[in-house]
Amino acid sequence: MKEGIDFIHLYMNDKKLNEKSLIKWTDWRWQIKNSIKKIETVEKILNVSFSEEKRKKLQETIDAFPMAITPYYMSLVDPSDYENDPVFKQAFPDTRELKKSDAEMLDPLAEEKDSPVIGITHRYPDRVLFHVSNLCAMYCRHCTRKRKVGDKDSIPSKADLLKGIEYIKKHTEVRDVLLSGGDPLMLPDEHILFILDELTKIDHVEVIRIGTRTPVVLPFRITNKLIDSLSKYDNLWINTHYNHPKELTYEAKTAIKKLTGVGIPLGNQSVLLADINDCPRIMKKLVQKLVHFRVRPYYIYQCDLSEGLEHFRTSVGKGIEIMENLRGYTSGFAVPTYVIDAPGGGGKIPVGPNYIVSWSTNKVILRNYEGVITTYREPDCYKPALCDLNCTDCNLQFKTDTHHTKEVVGINKLLADYDDTINLTPVG
């Protein structure tokens, strides 16, 4: 570990590694092997000494929620102000993680409840979440799956993966599969390609997505060999997880450039975190820098109600304030959707500023980002067609082999012309 500490000190002080050392530093396996898991290692890197009482509390936190920080990610920390550093706060344990509020839950998104077979969460009609790994390059302190990430006893076996693949094969409505974990890119190349090959063979799977934080905390994992393999899948998308502009380094840009260079579309999912990125200026800089790197800002998540995350959570009002400062103040395609992943498995609910001031039969009253109030006149001649789902006779000429169903839920049930439901009654 001494070698790793020395390398980190060199990076922190902007000193270049020699060629032999650089080869090690940029080897993702070396980074994992030298992962920082002990409090005393962090003390040596930062040249600090925690009190015995604090060290004891920190160890209790690590015993509950493991610590693992890549040397690369640790090298981004500012040792002169580490307690306020956004990288440090995401990586190093906080004793407040041991405090559980009344609102927090072990599985706030009810992923286990919506799991028909091991490894699959099927919540939305046309897509599934496929848990393929419980290991990460770094254990983020704000992780919503702290209940299972890092648990070596629950790493999905090949038999488990095959059960998930078989489920997807049988459910022809599934057109979109999101590979998640843990981090799918922590699997060996051959395991990743096995999963992608099996999913690609399924005719009704149109889109495969990988959710990964390796471009953030371990950009060296994006090797030329991996890129050559991923480039052959023309329906592959990748979502990254950058939370702060400080994470968008030269190394991160190099990894992103490799991915975009072979035509893989990239999106980014940030989490709104107190005292890390809960600032309109920071968030605007983040989304602008992401777009500059050719990554599309996709979501800003309200922090979930997982155990030990109370100190990370902001008010929803802060999130709406940030969105108010993005729309109109930067490019439209740089503005992500702010969502709350509903506790209990309700799915992602978009929230944000209200731009509709009022509405009448013929007019919609709107306001823009500057507060300008304007009027949009509704057309006098528009007559919507009643829909009975008989696409063959519809003058819109929508010819498709897609399986149609009259099964609709929620507000769509009230809006549908072909459903007689006139109210929704909550059950339970």
Secondary structure, DSSP 8 states (H G I E B T S, - for coil): -HHHHHHHHHHHTT----HHHHHHHT-HHHHHHT-B--HHHHHHHHT----HHHHHHHHHHHHHS---B-HHHHTTS-GGGGGG-HHHHHHS--GGGG---TT-BSSTT-TTTT-SSTTEEEEETTEEEEE-----SS--TT-TTTTTTT-GGG---HHHHHHHHHHHHH-TT--EEEEESS-GGGS-HHHHHHHHHHHHT-TT--EEEEE--HHHH-GGGS-HHHHHHHTT-TTEEEEE---SGGG--HHHHHHHHHHHHTT--EEEEEEE-TTTT-SHHHHHHHHHHHHHTT-EEEEEEE---BTT-GGG---HHHHHHHHHTTBTTB-GGG--EEEEEETTTTEEEE-----EEEE-SSEEEEE-TT--EEEEE--SS-------S-GGG-TT-----S-------THHHHH-TT----------
